[in-house]
Amino acid sequence: MPHQSTHAHPELSRALGPITAGAILAGSVIGTGIFLVPVTMARETGSIEGVFAVWIFGALLTLCGAFTYAELGSSLPEAGGEYAFLRRAYGPMWGFLFGWQQIVIGKTGSIATIGIAASIFIGYFVAGLDTDIVQLGPLKVSGLQLLAIICIALLTGVNILGVAKGGSVQSILTALKIGAILALVALALTSGEGSWKHFNEAASSEPRTFFATLVGYTAALSAALWAYDGWNNLTMVSGEIRNPHRTIPQVLIMGILGVAGVYLLANLAYFYVLSFPEVQHSERVAQDVATTLLGSSGGQAITVAAAISTLGALNGAILSGARVFYAMARDGLFFKKVAAVHPIHHTPGPALILQGLLASGLILVLGHDKAAFERILDYALLGLWGFYGLTSLSVIVLRYRHPDLPRPYLTLGYPWVPLIFSLVALLFCISIVWRRPMESLFGLVLLALGLPFYLYWQQSSKKTETRAK
């Protein structure tokens, strides 16, 4: 079923060039992961070779997804990313369910989590932020929660003022974070404080069974894929990218390769400065490396870099996520007012505001209890990877159902690449259900609760179309 555009003027403007698009991708992907997950990967694999192998394998898997999304994004350069792809391939219900998942858990929960992470890094320099400053009955609000909400509000405001402004902020933050990581790498490898002998150290002294090794590498791969996650945000702003037919494939593929390069260099520096056991037992590996090289000032500097990196990821999530809300409302599957575009700034202001309010609500309700707050994203994992797999398969579905659709870029290795990525997504979903059965069930229940809302908005949309005739 072809997409029927029902939006009216003013429209979103194509103000994002290749550099800004690249900053959105890299800035959305490079967040806190590179500062934290190497420790998990070292513990789970038990060897430096295993860590690098998992990073490379994770990059190849991510590239498989990028190859498929490159064809979809260049063929359907519309706001909403997966929403637009799933809607065209499988029908409006599947596009809506993806958008619903983003609204109730996925994107709003991600924004809330990144906001809290940013406030934690900033709180390193501000004493007492973790104490409660507001109490309304059973609701307690800490300074960290309020700071997270302030960060979300400020970046939402910037993005309301124009996609070019939001993109400029993204470019600056991305340049700063990549510059800081590469500076740490250069300093580490030229300081003489480390040793290449660390790479010859024996793996874990305790022998592992095949099953234990498989479980360990699976856990390490999950950590790596989390660090690579966010690359799909680029397609959510497809409707605002100049020359999308060429820019989207180039940025997706080159961006993932660039991010993988940064990650591998960072890990090279970590293991050069610290021995393998030191990495395994580290709580903050990047800070430990910086402290080893520069003392306490180095730890403070890398904390600033982590805060900047997290704010960049937060801005990328805010900029991209609202386009899903906007696209749903434009197609009559969400509140009509959310489809409004600012007449001057040409941004989906109501969608951005609603997204910020929902994320802030999650912070207020769940942000005080870290365990409950982290669990909200556990609920989203199954649906998130399920939709990744469905979206990848939609390349095959669209070639069959819409053979005449313009395809400026064709997926490399078709049909095996989308099939491999979809298979990985399926296996990842199975592992999520196995490891987190109750969270997965709750996530599916939340997803199913969207069906009555879909039926309501679909009927409302049909009535509006009938009256218009």
BELSUL-V530093 format. One record per run of one state. SS is the DSSP state (a for helix, b for strand, c for the rest). FROM is the first residue (numbers start at 1). TO is the last residue. If there is no record, write none. Layout:
# BELSUL-V530093
SS,FROM,TO  SS,FROM,TO
This chain:
# BELSUL-V530093
c,1,15  b,16,16  c,17,17  a,18,29  c,30,32  a,33,45  c,46,47  a,48,75  c,76,78  b,79,79  c,80,81  a,82,90  c,91,91  a,92,123  c,124,131  b,132,136  c,137,138  b,139,142  a,143,160  c,161,162  a,163,190  c,191,195  a,196,200  c,201,209  a,210,228  c,229,232  a,233,236  b,237,237  a,238,240  b,241,241  c,242,243  a,244,273  c,274,275  a,276,280  c,281,284  a,285,294  c,295,295  a,296,330  c,331,335  a,336,339  c,340,348  a,349,366  c,367,369  a,370,401  c,402,415  a,416,435  c,436,436  a,437,448  c,449,449  a,450,468  c,469,469
